[in-house]
């Protein structure tokens, strides 16, 4: 499982400057206490439907994106024991409906559009907020607040804001079918990583008066707008091994999030631990020989605590793993049994970036 890289400047022989990117695939938090988990929406199946009083209706996809942050507590077996939202935002990117009504005076064409609606989750109360056996969120502990964006009605040259969520926020409770489940679980010398899936259900209905009634000539026009469907947001929870926790405590370090570095040196703590280095080390022991196109890694006498992989890229957009012979066939590049100075041939590319990550 690859995670976003942390950049820093490596040591290069021959005066050549470049960027080495260190990626730490397993950075684990220091207890089983509730820890922040960032959930990123990666799957969305939301429909926005409109139902007019005239009998016409239409539906369209409502793209949702964003990240949500929750404090999540797991037991030793990976079961969920508490879940509380502490931040983040959904973004309803919007949709638009246009209809023609020839029976309504003054105009016959209407466009109803939603524009960049921001929705934030909140939790309250001291309870667990979740059923540990089913993974269902407690309806009474969690709620949404739509506090950005608007619903706009356009007709002819005119535009009317039907709802401005930034001026008048809307609060709505979660549905009982919103749940959290475990996707996967990996254990290494660094600790335990748990992949979590947050399945969020939406079913919200709002009523709008588009044209007021004016009998007997104008029957008026109203509409109901329903947003219904599910999205899935995924995140990772981390719990450290006892050895990693002891190492952090010994070096007076703490971990607040996935890519935590030593603030005084800028070095990633997880890789320092994996390489059996002190937390104040200024280098990971990786050097690059630009003229001979070789990467040299100085590994500890006991070997790294977890396998490590070198990845290369021509543009920092796409990355390829190197095996121990420098072939683009996948890692790990360095096994836990490797010790001392190890050389790896690098591709003969005009431009080359390198990153190091744990391969657990």
N, C-alpha and C positions, 0 to 999 in steps of 0.2 A: 504494500500500500504506500504510494508515494505522496508526499506532502509538500506544500509550498516551500521553496528554498529560502535560505538566508544568505545574503551576499557578504563577502568580505574579501580583502586583498591578500593573496597568497604570496609565498616567496618564489621568485623566478630567478634563475641563473641567466647571465648574459645581458642583464639590463632590460629585458623585454617586460612590458607592463600588460596585464590582462586581468580579468576578473575570474576568481574561482568562487563557485557557488556551493555552499555546504547545505545539504538537505538532510534533515534528521527525521527519519521515518518513524521513530518511536520516542517521543518525549512525554514522560508520564508524570502525572501530578502526584503530590506527595502524601495523599491519604485517601481513605474511602469516604471522607466528608463530602458534602454537596459541593460540586465544582462546576464552573461555567462551561457550557457546551454550546458551540456555535452551530446552528442548523442552517444549511443552505438549501433553498428550494431547487430541486432538480427534476421534478415531475409535476405537471399541473394539468388537471382535467376539469376546468371550471367553465360553466356555461352561464352567460347572461341572457335572459329571455325577457321579452316585453309583451304585455297583453293589453290591448286597447279596448276601451269600452265599446267601440264599434264592432268588435269581433275579430279584428285582425291581430296577428301575432308574428313574432320572429325570434330567432335565437342566433347567437354568435359566440365564438370562443372568447373567453376573457383571460388574456395572458397574465399570470401572476409570477412575480419574481421577488427576490430579497433574501435576507437572512434573519433568523430569530435566535435569541440567546436565552438559555434557561439554566438554572442551577439544578443539576441532576445528581442524585445520590444512588449508588448501586451497592448491593451486598456482595459478599465475597464470591458468590456464584454468578454475578452479573445481573441479578434481578433488580428491578427498579423499586426503590423504596421511597423516593420523593422526587417531585418535579414542580418547579416554579419558574415562570417566565420573569426575566429581569431586563429585557431590552430587545432591540431589533425592530424590523419593520417589513411588512408585506407591501409590495407595490402592485396595485391593480392597474395595469398599463392602459386599460380603457378599451371601449368598443363604441360603435356608432350604429344607429338605426335611422333610416329615412323612409317615410311613408307619405302617400298622397291620399287626401280626403277631399273629394270634390263637393261634398255636401256642406262643408263648413265655410261660412262667409269669410271674406277678407283674404284667406290664403288656403291653399290646398296641399302644401308640402311642408312637412315637419321633419326636423332632424334632432334626435335625442342622443346625446353623447356623454359618456363618462370620461373624465380626464385625470389621469395620474392620481388615483386615489390611494393615499397612504394609510395603512392599517397597522396599529401597534398592539401587541399582546401584553396583558398584565395578569398578575396573580396576586391573591390576597389570602390572609388567614395563615394559621400556624400548622395546619394539617399537612399530610403528605401530598395532597393535590393529585394523587394518582392511585388507582387500584393496582397493587403490586402483582396480583395474579393475572388480571386481564390486560393490564396496561392502559385502561381507559382513564382519561382525565376526568376529574371531578367537575361537574357542570358549575358548581357554586364557587369554585376557587379561581377560575380563569375567565377572562373576558377580553373582547376586542374593543379598541377605540379607533374609529376612522376619524382622523384629524387633519387630513390634507386632501387636496383635490376637489373636484366639483362635478355636478350633473348639470348640463347645459342644454336648453331647448333653443333651436334656431328655426325661424320661419320667415321666408322672404328676406328682407334686409335686417331683420331684427334678431337679437339674441337675448335670452333671458336665463339667468342663473337660478335653477330650481333648488339646488342645495349646494351650499359652500361648507364643506366639512371643516375647513380651517376656522371658520367663524362660528359654526355650531357643530361641534363634534358629535358623533353618534356612537353610543355604547351598545354592545351586543354580547350575550353570553356564548360560550362555546357549546358545541353539540356533544351529546353523550357518546357519539361514535368516534370522536377525536381520540387518538391513542398513540402510544409510544411502544416500539418493539425493538428487540435486539436483532441486528442484521448479521453480525459476525463478531468473533472474539478471538484475539491472538495473544499468546503469552510468549515472552522472551526474557532474557536476562535483565532487561530494563523494566519489565513489569507487564501489565495487562492493558491492552487497547480494546475497547468495545465500540463497535459501530452501531449507531442508533438511528431508527427511522421514525420520524414524527409524521403521522398521517392525520392531516387536518381536514375536517369536514366543514363546509359552509352551506348554509341555507338561509338566505336573508331576503326579505320581501319589503319593498317600499312602494307607496302610492303617490302619484303625481296628478295634479290637475293641469292639463295642458291648455284647454280652452274652457272658461267658465260657461255654465249653462245660461241661456238667455231665451227662455220660451217666448213665443212658440216657434220662432224661426231658427234658433240656434240650439241644437241638442247638447252642445258642449262635447268635450273629449277628455277622458282621463286615462291613465295608464298605470299598470302594476309592473314593476321591474323586479325580477327575481335573479339572485346570484346563487347558484347551487353547484356543488361538485366537491372534489377532493384534490388536495395537493400533498406531495410527499417532500419533506425536507430531511436531509441526512446530516448527521454530525458524529463526532467521536468523543468518547469519554476515556480518560487515562488514569490509571492507578499504578503507582510505582512498586517495584520490588523492594524488599527490605534493604537490599544492598545499595540500590540507587538512593533510597531515602537516607540511609546512613551516610553516603557520600555527600549528598547535599547538605546535611546537617554538619558534617565534619568541616566542610568548606564554607559554612555560613552563607549558603545560597538557598534561594527559594524559587519556585516555578509558578508563574502566574498564568501562562498560556503556552500554547504549543511550541512557538518558536522562541522561547525564552533564551536570552544570551546573558553572559556575565556582563553587567553594565559597565564595568571598568575596562574590560578587554575587547568586548564585542564578539567573543567566541561563543558558539553554541554549546550549551551545557550538556546536552544529550550525547553529542559526539565526543566531547572531552571525557565523559564517563565511559563511553564505549571503548575508547582508546586507552583507558586506565591512566589518564592524565589528571593533574590537579586542576581545580577550577580556575586558577589564575594563569594557566598556560597561555602563551602568546601565539602558538602555532599548533596545527594538528599533525605536523610531521610530513606534510605533503609538499613536494617540490616539483616543478616542471622544467625540463630541459628543452627550450625552444629549438635549438639547432639539431638535436638528435631526435626530437619528437618523442620524448619519453617522460612519463610521470613516475616519480619515485616516492614510495610511501614507507616511512619508518614506523614499523609496527612494534607493539610491546613484546617483551620476551615471553609473556604468557599468552600472547595472541589477543586479538580484540574480543571484547565480551560478546559481541554479536557480529555476524557477517557484515561486510561493508561493500558498497558498490561505487565505482566511478562511472559517471555518466558524462557524455560529451554532446555538444550541440554546436551547429554553425551560426545560430541566431538567437539562442536563449528562448526559443519558442517550442522547438521539438527536440527531445532528448533521447539518446540511445545508450543502453548499458554496455559496458565493456566486460568481456570475460577476462580471466587471468592472463591470457595471451594477447589481449588488446583487440580481439575480434568483436564486432558489433553483434554479438549473439546472446547477450543477456548476462547478468551477474549471477551470484556475487563475484566481485573482483577479488576480494580478500576474504578468505575463510577464517574461522576462529582458530584454526591450527597454524595459520601463517604467522611467522615471526620475523623480526629484523627488517632489513632493507629489501623491499620488493619493487621491481621495476615493471612497468606496463607500457607497451608501445601505444602511441597515440595516432589517430588518423592524420593523414597528410592533407589537411584542409587549409585553405587560405586564411580562414578565421575559425578559431576554436575556443569554446568555453568548456569549463570542466566543473562538475559539482560532485561532492561526496555525500553519501547518505548511508544510514543504517539499512540493512537488507534483512528485516526480520519478518 
